[in-house]
Amino acid sequence: MNNKPIVIIDTDPGQDDALAILLLALSGAVDIRAVTTVAGNAEIQKTTNNTRYILDLVDSPIPIYSGAEKPLKKALVLANVHGRSGLAGVRVIKKERLNGLAADKIIETVRANPGQVTILAIGPETNIATALLREPELAKLIKQIVVMGGAINVPGNKSRTAEFNMFVDPEAAKIVFDSGVKVVMIPLDACNTMPMFLTDFEKIRGKLKRPILAMMKQFIRGIAKFENFEGALVYDALAAYYLINPKAFELKKMDIRVETRGELTAGMTVADLRNWGGKNPNVDVATKIDRPAFIKDFIRILSK
């Protein structure tokens, strides 16, 4: 009998998304029922094609369900650091058919497994918000949503105040954060302290070393150009690692709201950091990650 935690990966690959998917697929720690795709780092056709490429690297039979091609209310804003394809450094040939079933699959899987499904949200949260809007009772049935996104005490990486996933679809993020679902948030604050370098990726052994190095070389160039940082900030891989080794994370409960209307602050995750006034903590925020444990497990798992 399979007693592994049930997971849906909602993603917009992205080189760091690729690392996250590969980590979870090879870890053996979870039962991945579906990968749902969303527009974000690139357009929906490209993120879906990229997902197929990633799963094919490890001959994975996990089904792919494409989703939202744009945010709930605003125009789609694409990332810069990942290249035009979203997965610069490798050649993605296959064109995956778009079925538009992401929200439906999320609803179906959660309803069939009440209280057991974790959603790993490593892209804009449009698909998840759509599912919550369609099924208002769904929030009570989801075990947790692990979100890569947001910034508490550091600047945004897309605007002055907003992390990319929150910036792309702040309305969707607000729906998720206000839904009552247990949310675990892996923000830029923690991710920025966990850079990886080519010397780390070169320690990988086996068939994945070559494509990962190719992707990471381009990713590091993109981050250097657009974020003025030397190294790979592997945001989504860190969020995935929470599902593999939650003990490597220090969490703090916070009262967080997502700003949707500010001219300069749309997508900002606003934490109530006051030492006075009533609080309604709705998010468990990662404040620290065990770097040696992550690097060790990352290399071990991707060397399989």
C-alpha positions, 0 to 999 in steps of 0.5 A: 500500500502506498502511504506516501504524501499525495502531491500536485505540482503546479508550475511554470518551468523555469530552470529552478522549476525543473530542479524542483520537479526532478528532485521530487520525482527522484526523491521517492518521498511523495506520490506525485499525482499530477503536474499542472502548468501555468503561464508565468516564466514563459507562455503556457505552451512553452511552460507545458512543453518544458514540463514534458521535457523535464519529466522525459529526462527521468522517464516519468509517467506523471500526467501533465495538465495545462492550465491558465494562459494568463492571470485572473485579471491583469495582463501576463508579465513574463520572466527575464532570467529564464530565456525566451523558452523559459528553459534556456540552455536545453533544446525542447523539441516536443510540443505538448498538447494543451488540455486546459484541465489543470483546475479540474484536476486539482479539484478532482484529486483533492475531492477524491483524497480529502485532507491528504493532498499537498499542492506545491505552488512554484508558479503564479497561483492562477490555477489554484485560485481558479479551483478555489473559486469554482469549489468554495468548499475545496479549501477545507479539503486541501492538506496544505499549499507550499508556496514559493513566493513572497518577500518579507524583509527583502526587496522583490525580484520583479518589482521594488516590493514583489516577488515574481510569482506574486507580482504576476497574479496578485489576485490569485495569491490573495485568494489562496492566502485568504482561503483558510488553507494551511499555507507554508511560504518559502520567501525570497528572504530564505531563498536569497541565503541559499545560492548554488554555484556551478561547482555544486552542480558539477558534483552531480553524477549520472545522466542528469548532470549534462542537462542540469549544467546546461540549464544552470549555466544559462540560469546563472547568466540570466540572474547575473544580468537581470538581478545583479547576483552571481550564482543560481537562486534555486527558489523552487527547488527549495520549496520542493525540498520542504516536502522531502525534509521539512526538518531542515526548515525553521518556520514562523507563523505570520499574519500576511496579506497580499496587496493587489491594488498598489501602483508600486506594491501590487503583489507585495506580501505584507506581513504584520510585524508590529509588536502590538495589535491583534494578529491573525496568523495565516501563513507558516513562513520559512525563515531559515533553511539548513544549507548543508543538508539541502546541498547534500540531499540535492546532489544525492537525489539528482545523481540517481 
